[in-house]
Amino acid sequence: MLTVTVVFCGRVGMQSSVLQDDGGSSKVNPAEAQMLMRVVVDLVRRGGISPTDVGIVTPYAAQVFRYTWCLPS
């Protein structure tokens, strides 16, 4: 039996600091990346979820890079 867990993270009340990457069209939000990484780390440490079972969806390449940079090794 396949069990799927989905977590949606809202940004209500969060400081919005969207930055443009050096290339021009991609965007990154450092505060959002940090919040999301705290959620992912908590799911892995307390929720017993494997890091390979976590997927993060974002339309911005700069945000993907930020998530990769924020993840602990």
N, C-alpha and C positions, 0 to 999 in steps of 0.2 A: 504494500500500500504506500502510495506516494503522499507525503505531507508537505504542503507548501506554506511557508510563512512569508507574509509581506509586511513591511514596515514603511509607512509614509512619514516623513519628517517635515513638520511645518516650521516656518520661520517667523511666526507671529511675535512681534516685539523685539526681534533680533535686529541689531545694527546692520544696515545694508551698506556694504562697501564693495560694490561691484567694480572690478578693475578690468580695463582692456589689456589684452596681452600685447607684447611688442609687435606682433605681426599684423594686428589690426582688427580682425573681426571676431576673434574668440574672446570669451570673458571668463573671469574667475572671481569668486567671492570667498576670500580667506576665512571669514567668520563661519560661513556655511560649511566649508570644508572641515574645519575643526569640530563643529558640532556633529557632523555626520561621522567623522572618524571616532568620536567618543561613543556614538551609538554602535558602530561596527565592533569596536574593541569590547564593549560591554556585552554584545551578543556572543562574541567568541569566548570571552572569559567566563561569563555567568550563564549564558544560554546553551553552552555546549554545541555551538554551531561551528563547523569547520570554516576557516577563512576561504577555502576554495568553493564553498557553497554560498558565498555572499556575492551579490551582483549590485552594482550601482549604475544608475542610468542618468546621464547628463548629456545635453546637446553640445557642450563646449569642450574642445580639446584641451584648453588651458585648465579647465576645472578637473578633467581626468588626470592631467599631470599633477595638479595640486593634491588630489586624493592619493595618488601613488606616492608622492613626496611625504605626505602626512602619516601614512601607514607605518606602524612599527615593523621592524624586520622579523 
